[in-house]
Amino acid sequence: MEMPVITGCSVDGCAYNQDLACHALAITVGDARHAHCDTYLQAPPKGGDPSANGRVGACKMSDCRHNVGLECRATGITVGFHQSDIDCLTYAPA
């Protein structure tokens, strides 16, 4: 299984975000109740691999239609603000 790519992230305050792209090798989505980006980190130093596109390593949102066995099966996701939360905007309840 190929891990889904993060096609965009509008959270420029995240340490893994450079030029509106995620560079964490893999993120975790959700806490089983809310589809937030669990990998979000606000810190002064930038992290991740600037030559890599971020991917979804795990998703705890078992009620999402893209979730099979706590793994994301969407072709790609976007991360951004939903109200004041930093969320997987691709999350879709089944």
N, C-alpha and C positions, 0 to 999 in steps of 0.2 A: 504494500500500500504506500502510495506517495503522500507525504504530508501536504495538506493544502497550503498554498502560498497566501501571504498577507498582501493583498493587491494595493492597499493603501492604508495609511494611518494619519489622521489629522491632529493627533495629540503631540504637537511639537515640543511640549515640556517634558516628554518622557526621555529617559537616558538612552533608550534604544532607538529613538527616532532621529533620523538625519535626513533633511530635505523631504519631509513628509512621507518617509518610507521606514518601515520597521526593519531593523538589522539584528534582532535577537535571533539566534539560530532556531529556537522553538519557544512559543508562548503557550501558556495554559489559559483557557477561557472558563470562567464561571466558578461558582461555589455551590452548585446544585440548586440555588434559588435565584441567582441573578447572573446574567451573561456578561459580567465585567471582564476586562483584561486583567487577569490575576498576575501578570508579569510586569505590569506598569510600574515604573520606578522613576520618581522625580529626584534627580541627583545632578550635581554640576558636571561630573565627568560623563562623557558619552561612552556607551558600551556597545557590545555586539561586534559583529564582523561587517565593516562597511562595504565589503565586496559581496555580501550574501543578502538575499531577500529573506525576510522573516517567514516562518512557517508556523502552523498550528501543531503543537506536539500533543496536547491533550485537551479535551473538552468535557467538563463536568455537567453540562446541560443535557441530561438524558431525555428531556422533553422536546428538544429541538429536532426538526425534521431532517436535518443534516447529520444527526448523531447516530452512530451505530457502535454499540459496545464502548461508549465513552470516547470514541474517536470521531473527529470531524470528517465527513465525506463530501463536503462542498468542494467545488473546484478551486475556490479562493474565497477569502473573507476580507471585509474592511473593518477597521477599528476606528472609533471616533466617539464623540460626545453624544450621549442620549440624556437629555436634560443636563445634570451636572456629573453624571457618571461616565466613566470611560469603558465603553462596551464593544462587544462584537456586534456590529450593525447588521450582520448577515443572519444572526440568530432568528429563527422562525419557529414558534411553537407548533408542534405536530397536531 
